[in-house]
Amino acid sequence: MKEIKNIIALIMFVTGAASVILAAFSALFGVEIHFVPSVFEIFAANILIILGLFVRRKFEIRYMLLEYLIDITYTVAVLVVSGFVFNWYSSVPMWLLVVMAVVIYLFGMIIFFIRFKKDTNEMNELLQKRKKKQAETVS
């Protein structure tokens, strides 16, 4: 159940981040985008991406760099296909879609590593407290 909550939260987060980044890119490059259909289209693409990455993570790959390369390739492939299906290329060039995918992926990885470091530090602190408590109990 916790995995399902995490998947749903991740889908919502990535959809929101993608919408904000799309708005920023459209303002920066002067591209007009119809946001209401785009949000649902982005949501559908993100469901495919997150579920695909979730399934991929069930298979451990020996080389971390290869894992990231497969993840980003899968993400870009889903977005390129979604671009054709949802006709995104009439308003957003393919290269811009690929750049946005890489930016969002890197943003997600940065958040993951920050969170991982925080969790690791919390675990280390708890271990130190436990060792200290055990040492006091033995004395």
C-alpha positions in Angstrom: 0.0 0.0 0.0 2.9 2.4 0.8 4.3 1.8 -2.7 1.0 2.7 -4.3 0.9 5.9 -2.2 4.5 6.7 -3.3 3.7 6.1 -6.9 0.6 8.3 -6.8 2.5 11.1 -5.0 5.4 10.8 -7.5 3.0 11.0 -10.5 1.3 14.1 -9.0 4.7 15.7 -8.2 6.1 15.1 -11.7 2.9 16.2 -13.4 3.0 19.5 -11.4 6.7 20.0 -12.0 6.3 19.2 -15.7 3.4 21.7 -16.0 5.5 24.5 -14.3 8.6 23.8 -16.4 6.4 23.7 -19.5 4.9 27.1 -18.6 8.5 28.4 -18.0 9.7 27.1 -21.3 6.7 28.4 -23.2 7.2 31.8 -21.7 10.9 31.7 -22.4 10.5 30.6 -26.0 7.2 32.4 -26.8 5.3 29.1 -27.4 1.5 29.2 -27.0 0.3 26.1 -25.3 -3.3 25.1 -24.5 -2.9 24.1 -20.8 -6.1 22.3 -20.0 -5.7 19.4 -22.5 -1.9 19.5 -21.9 -2.2 18.9 -18.2 -4.2 15.7 -18.7 -1.9 14.6 -21.5 1.1 15.3 -19.3 -0.6 13.4 -16.5 -1.2 10.4 -18.8 2.4 10.4 -20.0 3.7 10.6 -16.4 1.6 7.7 -15.4 3.3 5.6 -18.2 6.7 6.9 -17.2 6.4 6.4 -13.4 4.9 2.9 -13.8 7.5 1.9 -16.3 10.3 3.2 -14.0 8.7 1.4 -11.1 8.7 -1.9 -13.0 12.3 -1.3 -14.2 13.5 -0.8 -10.6 12.2 -4.2 -9.8 15.1 -5.5 -11.9 18.5 -4.6 -10.4 21.2 -3.6 -12.9 24.8 -3.9 -11.9 25.9 -0.6 -13.2 24.3 2.5 -11.8 25.1 4.6 -14.8 23.4 2.1 -17.1 20.3 2.3 -14.8 20.1 6.0 -15.2 20.7 5.8 -18.9 17.9 3.3 -19.3 15.6 5.4 -17.2 16.2 8.6 -19.1 16.0 6.8 -22.5 12.6 5.3 -21.5 11.4 8.6 -20.2 12.4 10.4 -23.5 10.9 7.6 -25.6 7.5 7.8 -23.8 7.5 11.6 -24.2 8.4 11.4 -27.9 5.6 8.9 -28.5 3.2 11.0 -26.4 4.2 14.0 -28.5 3.1 12.2 -31.6 -0.1 10.8 -30.0 -1.2 14.1 -28.4 0.1 16.3 -31.3 2.5 18.3 -29.0 4.9 19.0 -31.9 2.5 21.5 -33.4 3.4 23.8 -30.6 6.5 22.4 -28.9 9.6 21.3 -30.9 10.9 17.8 -30.2 14.3 19.0 -29.0 12.5 21.2 -26.4 10.5 18.2 -25.2 13.7 16.2 -24.8 15.4 19.0 -23.0 12.5 19.4 -20.7 12.5 15.6 -20.0 16.2 15.7 -19.1 15.7 18.8 -16.8 12.7 17.2 -15.0 14.6 13.9 -14.6 17.7 15.6 -13.3 15.5 17.7 -10.9 13.9 14.5 -9.6 17.3 12.9 -9.2 18.6 15.9 -7.2 15.5 15.7 -4.9 16.0 11.9 -4.5 19.7 12.3 -3.5 18.9 15.1 -1.1 16.2 13.0 0.5 18.4 9.9 0.5 21.2 11.9 2.3 18.7 13.2 4.8 17.3 9.8 5.5 20.9 8.4 5.9 21.8 11.1 8.3 18.7 10.4 10.4 19.5 6.7 10.5 23.0 7.3 11.5 21.9 9.6 14.3 19.4 7.0 15.5 22.2 4.4 15.5 24.5 6.6 17.5 21.7 7.2 20.0 21.1 3.5 20.3 24.8 2.7 20.7 25.0 5.4 23.4 21.9 4.1 25.2 23.3 0.5 25.1 26.6 1.7 26.4 24.9 3.4 29.3 22.8 0.4 30.0 25.8 -1.9 30.2 27.7 0.4 32.5 
